[in-house]
Amino acid sequence: MVSLDKEVQVNYTNSVNKALQFIDQNLDTNLSLETISKVACFSSFHFHRIFKAVTHETLNAYITRKRIEKAASVLMRKPEVSITELSVLFGFNGNSSLTRAFKKYYGVSPSEFRKQKISRFSKISKVESKNGQELVAFDEYICSIDHLKNWIGMNAKIEIKHMTHVELAYVTSIGVQGITKAYDTLIKWATPLELLKYPDTKMVTIYHDSFKTTNPEKVRMSACITLANPLKVSGNIGLTSIPAGKFIVGSFVIGIIEFEKSWNALFVWMAENGYKKADRAPFEIYHNDYRTHPEQKCMVDFYIPI
């Protein structure tokens, strides 16, 4: 395993973040090591080492995984898109190339995946794919849908909102196991700048991957804090934004263990009401510290771009 000390990793995080954003936006192009190294402002040799040290994946493995997972996401949401179109859309050299890579990762072909409706709606698994995702039988899927519709009817206020542009400072977390540390780092940075004293300041988690298609240990998230004014950042603190747009907003008061169910239910509500997710990342905005709530509940809004 490639190892870099913590100080070096912090100094290189911004460069890796630039590369991650570039990869997400250019999955249909030839993402060579040389091209991405230039984006990160490093030599190919050094960037290859840095990328693996920060993400715990080689660059090629990361790009291939992202392409497969994005293809899986389209298979779930858009039955009209053909396998041939997917192979072009996500940079594969034809159907056979996509099918081989997809089957190696999920254990089933793209067409089988589409029929089986891969899902994490249910904890009961009939078949488990090679990367640990659950393949749920159709009747269980329908049962889960009905349960989630009832759940969200009782536990959420749902609105369609237009949101203005929001500026954010963030720390990257790759894997759910790292999100608490990411927020600790963010708060440690924000406290001496007195960012937390403003009543309109909110904590925000942006999800760049879906738990339906990505192993939880590899889901990339941004732990964010809203910014009222522009700031200079460095090290492992980055700057990003949420563009103005239209969103489904589900407002919940829930326990920590109910987040997955709430997200799944909100996506079911979206489909049942004829909306389609836009090609932008969903996110959460928090309105309290659950540790101070008498029932340890989170007051949180879930945003799905449409």
C-alpha positions in Angstrom: 0.0 0.0 0.0 1.2 3.5 -0.8 1.6 5.6 2.3 2.0 9.3 2.8 2.1 11.0 6.2 -1.0 13.0 7.3 0.5 16.4 6.7 1.3 15.5 3.1 -2.1 14.0 2.5 -3.8 17.2 3.8 -1.7 19.3 1.4 -2.6 17.1 -1.5 -6.3 16.8 -0.8 -7.3 19.9 -2.9 -5.5 18.5 -5.9 -7.3 15.2 -5.6 -10.6 17.0 -5.1 -10.1 18.8 -8.4 -9.4 15.5 -10.1 -12.5 13.8 -8.6 -14.7 16.6 -9.8 -13.1 16.5 -13.3 -13.6 12.7 -13.5 -17.3 13.0 -12.5 -17.9 15.6 -15.3 -16.0 13.7 -18.0 -16.8 10.0 -17.7 -17.6 9.9 -21.4 -14.1 11.1 -22.5 -10.6 9.5 -22.5 -9.6 10.0 -18.9 -5.9 9.3 -19.1 -3.5 9.6 -16.2 -1.7 12.4 -18.1 -4.9 14.4 -18.6 -6.0 14.2 -14.9 -2.5 14.8 -13.6 -2.5 18.1 -15.5 -5.9 19.1 -13.9 -4.3 18.3 -10.5 -1.1 20.2 -11.4 1.2 17.2 -10.7 3.4 14.9 -12.8 1.8 11.6 -13.7 4.2 9.7 -11.5 3.6 11.7 -8.4 -0.2 12.1 -8.9 -0.7 8.3 -9.3 0.8 7.8 -5.9 -1.0 10.8 -4.3 -4.4 9.7 -5.7 -4.1 6.2 -4.2 -2.9 7.5 -0.9 -5.9 9.8 -0.5 -8.7 7.6 -2.1 -7.3 4.1 -1.4 -7.9 3.2 -5.0 -5.7 3.4 -8.1 -6.9 6.0 -10.6 -7.9 3.4 -13.2 -9.8 1.4 -10.7 -11.7 4.5 -9.5 -12.6 5.6 -13.0 -13.8 2.2 -14.1 -15.9 1.8 -10.9 -17.5 5.3 -11.4 -18.4 4.4 -15.0 -19.9 1.1 -14.0 -21.9 2.7 -11.2 -23.2 5.6 -13.3 -24.3 3.0 -15.9 -26.1 1.1 -13.2 -27.8 4.2 -12.0 -29.1 4.9 -15.6 -30.2 1.2 -15.9 -32.4 1.7 -12.7 -34.0 5.0 -13.7 -34.2 5.0 -17.5 -35.5 1.8 -19.2 -35.5 3.5 -22.6 -31.6 3.9 -22.6 -30.0 0.9 -24.5 -26.8 -0.9 -23.4 -25.2 0.5 -26.6 -26.0 4.0 -25.6 -24.7 3.4 -22.1 -21.3 2.1 -23.4 -20.9 5.3 -25.4 -22.2 7.6 -22.6 -19.7 6.2 -20.1 -16.6 5.7 -22.1 -16.6 2.0 -22.8 -15.4 0.5 -26.1 -18.7 -1.1 -27.0 -21.3 -3.4 -25.5 -19.0 -6.3 -24.7 -16.5 -4.1 -22.8 -19.3 -2.6 -20.7 -20.9 -6.0 -20.1 -17.6 -7.7 -19.0 -16.7 -4.9 -16.6 -20.3 -4.7 -15.3 -20.6 -8.4 -14.6 -17.2 -8.5 -12.9 -18.3 -5.8 -10.5 -22.0 -6.6 -9.8 -22.0 -10.3 -10.7 -24.8 -9.9 -13.3 -25.0 -8.5 -16.8 -26.4 -5.0 -17.4 -29.6 -6.5 -18.8 -30.0 -8.9 -15.9 -29.4 -6.0 -13.5 -32.1 -3.9 -15.1 -34.6 -6.8 -14.8 -33.7 -7.6 -11.2 -34.0 -4.0 -10.0 -31.0 -3.8 -7.7 -32.1 -2.1 -4.6 -31.2 -1.4 -1.0 -34.9 -0.7 -0.1 -35.1 -4.1 1.7 -32.7 -5.7 4.2 -33.9 -9.1 3.0 -31.5 -10.2 0.2 -32.3 -13.1 -2.2 -29.1 -12.7 -4.1 -25.9 -10.8 -3.3 -23.8 -9.4 -6.1 -20.0 -9.5 -6.0 -19.5 -6.0 -4.5 -22.0 -6.6 -1.7 -25.1 -4.9 -3.1 -28.4 -6.5 -2.5 -30.6 -7.9 -5.4 -34.2 -7.9 -4.2 -36.9 -10.0 -5.6 -39.8 -8.2 -7.4 -42.5 -9.1 -4.8 -40.3 -7.9 -1.9 -39.6 -4.8 -3.9 -43.3 -4.0 -4.3 -43.9 -4.7 -0.6 -41.0 -2.4 0.3 -42.5 0.4 -1.9 -45.8 0.2 -0.1 -44.1 0.4 3.2 -42.0 3.4 2.2 -45.1 5.2 0.9 -46.8 4.8 4.2 -43.7 5.8 6.1 -43.1 9.1 4.3 -46.8 9.9 4.6 -46.5 9.8 8.3 -43.0 11.2 8.8 -42.3 14.0 6.3 -43.5 17.3 5.0 -42.8 17.3 1.2 -42.6 20.5 -0.9 -41.3 21.5 -4.3 -38.9 24.5 -3.8 -36.7 26.7 -5.9 -33.4 27.2 -4.0 -31.0 30.1 -4.6 -27.2 29.6 -5.2 -25.4 28.5 -2.0 -21.6 28.8 -1.4 -20.0 26.1 0.8 -16.7 25.1 2.4 -16.3 21.3 2.5 -14.2 18.3 3.5 -14.3 15.2 1.4 -15.2 11.8 2.9 -14.8 8.6 0.9 -16.9 6.0 2.7 -19.5 6.4 5.4 -16.9 5.6 8.0 -15.1 8.9 7.4 -18.0 11.4 7.5 -17.7 12.0 11.3 -14.0 12.7 11.0 -14.7 15.0 8.0 -17.2 17.1 10.1 -14.8 17.2 13.0 -12.1 18.6 10.6 -14.6 21.1 9.2 -15.8 22.3 12.6 -12.2 22.6 13.9 -11.5 24.9 10.9 -14.8 26.9 11.2 -14.8 27.6 14.9 -11.9 30.1 15.2 -13.4 31.9 12.1 -16.6 32.2 14.1 -18.6 30.8 11.3 -20.8 28.8 13.6 -22.1 31.8 15.5 -24.3 33.0 12.6 -27.9 31.8 13.0 -28.2 31.1 9.2 -25.2 28.9 9.1 -26.1 25.3 8.3 -24.2 22.0 8.0 -24.8 20.2 4.7 -23.9 16.7 3.4 -23.7 16.3 -0.4 -23.9 12.8 -1.8 -21.8 12.3 -5.0 -22.7 8.6 -5.2 -25.8 6.5 -4.6 -26.0 3.8 -1.9 -28.1 1.8 -4.4 -25.1 1.3 -6.7 -22.0 2.1 -4.6 -20.5 0.1 -1.7 -21.0 2.3 1.4 -17.2 2.1 2.0 -16.7 3.9 -1.3 -19.5 6.4 -1.4 -18.0 9.9 -1.8 -19.6 12.7 0.3 -18.8 16.3 1.0 -19.2 17.5 4.6 -20.1 21.2 4.2 -20.8 24.4 6.0 -22.7 27.3 4.3 -20.8 30.5 3.8 -22.3 34.0 4.0 -19.1 35.6 2.6 -16.3 34.4 0.4 -13.3 32.9 2.2 -9.9 31.7 1.3 -9.3 28.0 2.1 -6.3 25.7 2.0 -5.2 22.1 3.0 -8.1 19.7 3.1 -10.8 22.4 3.2 -12.2 23.1 -0.3 -14.8 25.4 -1.7 -17.9 24.3 -3.7 -21.4 25.4 -4.3 -25.0 24.3 -4.8 -26.3 25.9 -8.0 -29.8 27.5 -7.9 -32.5 25.1 -9.0 -35.7 23.2 -8.4 -35.8 20.5 -5.7 -38.1 18.0 -4.0 -37.6 18.9 -0.3 -38.5 16.4 2.4 -38.5 17.7 5.9 -38.0 15.1 8.6 -37.5 14.7 12.4 -35.9 11.3 12.6 -33.4 9.2 14.4 -29.9 8.4 13.0 -31.0 4.9 12.0 -33.9 6.2 9.9 -31.9 8.2 7.3 -31.7 5.4 4.8 -35.4 4.6 5.0 -36.2 8.3 4.7 -34.1 8.8 1.6 -35.6 5.6 0.0 -39.1 6.8 0.7 -38.4 10.3 -0.7 -37.2 8.7 -4.0 -40.3 6.5 -4.1 -42.4 9.7 -3.6 -40.5 11.3 -6.5 -41.3 8.4 -8.9 -44.9 8.1 -7.7 -45.5 11.8 -8.4 -44.0 11.8 -11.9 -40.7 13.7 -11.2 -37.3 12.8 -12.5 -34.0 13.4 -10.7 -31.8 15.9 -12.4 -28.1 15.0 -13.0 -27.0 16.8 -9.9 -26.1 15.5 -6.4 -28.8 15.2 -3.7 -28.0 16.6 -0.2 -29.1 17.1 3.4 -29.4 20.3 5.3 -29.4 20.0 9.1 -31.3 22.3 11.5 -30.1 21.1 14.9 -27.6 19.0 16.7 -29.3 15.7 17.4 -27.3 15.2 20.5 -29.2 18.1 22.2 -32.6 16.9 21.1 -34.6 15.3 24.0 -35.2 12.2 21.8 -31.9 12.3 20.0 -33.7 13.3 16.8 -32.3 15.1 13.7 -34.3 18.0 12.2 -33.2 17.6 8.6 -34.3 18.5 5.1 -33.5 16.1 2.2 -33.1 17.7 -1.2 -33.5 15.9 -4.5 -32.7 18.0 -7.6 -35.4 17.8 -10.3 
